[in-house]
Amino acid sequence: MKRLSQCLLPALLLTATANAFAASSVDLSVTGLITPSACTPALIGGGAIDYGKISAKDLTADGYTPLGIRTIPFTITCEAKTLIGFRGTDNRAGSDPDGDGRMYGLGIVNDTEKLGDYGLRLNNLTADGESMRVIASSNNGSTWQAFAVMRPNYLMSVADSTTIAPVALQALSGDIDIDAYIAPANGLTLDKELTMDGSATLTVRYL
């Protein structure tokens, strides 16, 4: 019995070691698809909105001052019918006075002051000659809803009248409405000119 116990002990240790190695490893899977079709977004007129000079005396002291809505037409052109989404990224993230991720910031002035913000809304969308409704996803495309406001990092797409899901398209056109606001004047140092510095990037994502 003593020799049998001596033989069993190494075997048990070997089994325990093997199980320890198995529990300490995990597989990584990398998947994806290469699409043969490329899509190119474009903003008509270079994508620049200029609100001009605004007098500090015209700003609201304890509330947001609306600057009015400006519109930029845009297009997305694909080489063939493609299932796509697109998103707006705030290049001045962190400068939105509300800080809730719903608006795009107009930049930081006087080192620490948040000048204001603006929202983006999609209108008049047409895909391949057919009128489309705007849909949006806040969870990277897992679910969709009818929603035309392009919040930072929301995934946007278009759907026909029968479903709330992206449809394949080759040519998309529409308008982006820009609705800008200056933060309450009582929180800004207004002894010199302040420059609005909003910047966003429109990026196509293949679905």
Backbone torsions as a table, in degrees:
resi	resn	phi	psi	omega
1	MET	NA	-33.8	-178.7
2	LYS	-65.4	-41.8	179.0
3	ARG	-67.1	-36.6	179.2
4	LEU	-64.1	-41.0	177.6
5	SER	-64.5	-39.7	179.0
6	GLN	-65.3	-30.8	178.9
7	CYS	-77.2	-35.7	-177.7
8	LEU	-70.6	-33.4	-174.8
9	LEU	-60.2	-49.9	177.8
10	PRO	-60.5	-37.3	-179.9
11	ALA	-63.4	-42.2	179.4
12	LEU	-66.4	-39.0	178.8
13	LEU	-64.8	-39.7	179.2
14	LEU	-63.5	-41.6	178.7
15	THR	-64.0	-43.4	179.7
16	ALA	-63.5	-39.9	179.3
17	THR	-65.7	-41.4	179.5
18	ALA	-62.7	-42.8	179.2
19	ASN	-65.1	-36.1	179.3
20	ALA	-64.8	-41.4	178.0
21	PHE	-65.2	-39.8	-178.9
22	ALA	-64.4	-38.7	-177.8
23	ALA	-75.4	-13.6	-175.7
24	SER	-101.8	13.5	-179.1
25	SER	-133.5	153.3	178.5
26	VAL	-149.9	147.6	-178.2
27	ASP	-87.3	144.9	174.4
28	LEU	-111.3	129.2	179.8
29	SER	-113.9	129.4	177.8
30	VAL	-116.5	117.8	-177.7
31	THR	-128.1	171.7	177.9
32	GLY	161.5	176.3	179.2
33	LEU	-131.7	142.6	173.1
34	ILE	-99.0	117.0	-179.7
35	THR	-90.3	136.5	-179.0
36	PRO	-76.6	-11.2	-176.3
37	SER	-105.5	134.7	177.0
38	ALA	-108.7	146.1	-179.7
39	CYS	-122.6	138.4	-175.8
40	THR	-121.2	120.6	175.6
41	PRO	-87.8	151.7	177.8
42	ALA	-148.0	140.6	174.4
43	LEU	-106.4	124.0	-176.3
44	ILE	-69.2	135.7	179.2
45	GLY	80.2	14.6	177.2
46	GLY	84.8	-3.4	175.1
47	GLY	74.8	24.4	-177.2
48	ALA	-107.2	130.6	174.7
49	ILE	-116.8	124.7	-178.7
50	ASP	-120.3	113.9	178.6
51	TYR	-84.9	-0.5	178.0
52	GLY	70.0	-163.4	-179.7
53	LYS	-88.6	135.3	179.7
54	ILE	-122.5	128.4	-179.4
55	SER	-70.7	136.2	177.3
56	ALA	-58.7	-28.5	-179.6
57	LYS	-69.3	-18.2	-179.6
58	ASP	-90.3	-0.5	-179.3
59	LEU	-84.3	145.4	177.1
60	THR	-78.2	131.0	-174.7
61	ALA	-67.1	-46.3	-172.9
62	ASP	-118.0	22.4	177.8
63	GLY	-152.6	171.0	179.6
64	TYR	-74.7	140.9	176.6
65	THR	-100.4	114.6	178.5
66	PRO	-73.7	138.4	179.7
67	LEU	-101.1	-4.4	-179.1
68	GLY	95.5	164.5	-177.2
69	ILE	-95.6	132.0	172.7
70	ARG	-117.2	153.0	-175.1
71	THR	-125.9	135.2	174.0
72	ILE	-122.1	120.9	172.5
73	PRO	-69.8	147.4	177.4
74	PHE	-139.5	159.8	176.4
75	THR	-136.9	152.4	167.2
76	ILE	-130.5	120.0	-175.9
77	THR	-117.0	126.2	-179.5
78	CYS	-112.5	155.5	-179.7
79	GLU	-72.5	-24.0	177.3
80	ALA	-154.5	170.9	178.6
81	LYS	-58.6	126.4	-173.0
82	THR	-141.2	143.9	175.8
83	LEU	-87.2	114.0	-174.5
84	ILE	-134.0	161.3	165.5
85	GLY	-132.2	172.0	176.5
86	PHE	-150.5	153.7	-176.7
87	ARG	-139.3	155.5	173.6
88	GLY	-103.3	133.5	177.9
89	THR	-115.3	128.7	-179.5
90	ASP	-80.3	112.6	178.1
91	ASN	-78.9	-3.1	175.0
92	ARG	-120.5	38.5	-179.5
93	ALA	-55.2	137.3	-179.3
94	GLY	97.4	-7.8	-179.6
95	SER	-102.2	0.5	174.9
96	ASP	-72.2	120.6	-176.4
97	PRO	-57.5	-34.8	-179.7
98	ASP	-73.3	-33.1	176.5
99	GLY	67.0	22.6	-178.3
100	ASP	-103.3	6.2	176.8
101	GLY	76.9	8.7	-179.2
102	ARG	-91.8	-22.2	-175.6
103	MET	-124.5	167.4	176.8
104	TYR	-101.5	140.3	-176.1
105	GLY	-83.2	153.6	177.2
106	LEU	-98.6	14.0	175.3
107	GLY	99.4	169.2	178.9
108	ILE	-101.3	133.2	176.1
109	VAL	-122.3	158.7	-179.4
110	ASN	50.9	36.0	175.2
111	ASP	75.5	-38.8	-172.3
112	THR	-132.5	-9.2	-172.5
113	GLU	-91.1	134.2	-179.9
114	LYS	-90.4	115.6	-169.1
115	LEU	-70.4	-35.9	-177.4
116	GLY	166.3	-164.5	-179.1
117	ASP	-154.4	175.2	178.4
118	TYR	-151.4	151.6	176.4
119	GLY	-110.5	157.2	178.0
120	LEU	-120.9	131.5	179.1
121	ARG	-132.0	139.0	-178.0
122	LEU	-97.0	134.8	-179.0
123	ASN	-139.5	156.9	170.4
124	ASN	56.8	44.5	-177.9
125	LEU	-81.9	134.1	178.7
126	THR	-132.2	131.2	178.0
127	ALA	-121.5	119.6	178.9
128	ASP	52.3	40.5	176.4
129	GLY	85.4	-2.3	-178.6
130	GLU	-110.9	136.9	177.6
131	SER	-66.9	135.6	-177.0
132	MET	-125.0	155.8	172.1
133	ARG	-101.7	151.7	-176.9
134	VAL	-86.8	137.1	174.0
135	ILE	-127.0	159.0	-176.2
136	ALA	-141.7	154.0	177.1
137	SER	-133.1	129.3	177.1
138	SER	-96.0	-0.8	-178.0
139	ASN	-125.9	37.7	172.7
140	ASN	64.2	30.4	174.1
141	GLY	98.3	1.5	178.4
142	SER	-67.8	-41.5	175.7
143	THR	-136.8	156.7	-176.9
144	TRP	-129.7	154.6	174.2
145	GLN	-143.2	155.7	175.2
146	ALA	-72.9	111.7	-172.9
147	PHE	-161.8	123.3	-171.9
148	ALA	-101.2	-7.1	-179.5
149	VAL	-82.9	123.9	-178.7
150	MET	-92.5	84.7	178.1
151	ARG	-72.9	155.5	179.5
152	PRO	-53.0	126.7	175.7
153	ASN	72.1	3.5	168.1
154	TYR	-69.6	142.6	174.8
155	LEU	-91.3	122.8	-177.8
156	MET	-108.4	153.7	173.6
157	SER	-159.9	-170.6	179.6
158	VAL	-129.1	150.5	179.7
159	ALA	-135.0	156.3	175.2
160	ASP	-82.9	-172.2	-174.4
161	SER	-78.8	-5.0	-174.4
162	THR	-102.6	-12.4	-174.1
163	THR	-150.1	161.8	172.1
164	ILE	-113.1	72.6	179.8
165	ALA	-156.5	148.0	-179.0
166	PRO	-59.7	145.1	175.6
167	VAL	-116.4	149.0	178.7
168	ALA	-68.7	143.3	-178.0
169	LEU	-150.0	163.1	176.2
170	GLN	-113.7	-37.0	-179.4
171	ALA	-135.0	122.6	179.6
172	LEU	-120.6	136.4	175.6
173	SER	-140.6	156.2	-179.8
174	GLY	175.6	-168.8	-178.9
175	ASP	-120.2	144.1	170.0
176	ILE	-110.5	116.6	176.6
177	ASP	-90.2	129.1	179.5
178	ILE	-107.1	121.7	-177.6
179	ASP	-119.8	102.7	-171.1
180	ALA	-105.7	152.2	-179.4
181	TYR	-140.6	144.1	171.3
182	ILE	-97.1	137.1	-178.6
183	ALA	-63.0	161.7	178.8
184	PRO	-50.6	132.0	-174.6
185	ALA	-64.5	-26.9	-178.9
186	ASN	-70.6	-4.2	175.8
187	GLY	-108.8	7.4	-178.0
188	LEU	-119.2	143.4	172.5
189	THR	-88.2	115.3	-169.5
190	LEU	-114.9	36.0	-179.1
191	ASP	-92.3	4.7	176.4
192	LYS	-154.0	168.5	179.4
193	GLU	-67.0	136.7	178.7
194	LEU	-114.3	135.7	-174.8
195	THR	-101.6	124.5	171.6
196	MET	-70.9	131.5	-172.5
197	ASP	-134.3	48.4	177.7
198	GLY	-74.6	142.4	179.6
199	SER	-154.2	130.3	178.2
200	ALA	-139.1	154.9	179.4
201	THR	-119.4	130.7	175.9
202	LEU	-97.3	120.9	-175.0
203	THR	-124.4	133.7	177.3
204	VAL	-85.6	138.0	174.6
205	ARG	-124.3	133.5	-179.3
206	TYR	-86.9	128.9	-175.6
207	LEU	-99.0	NA	NA
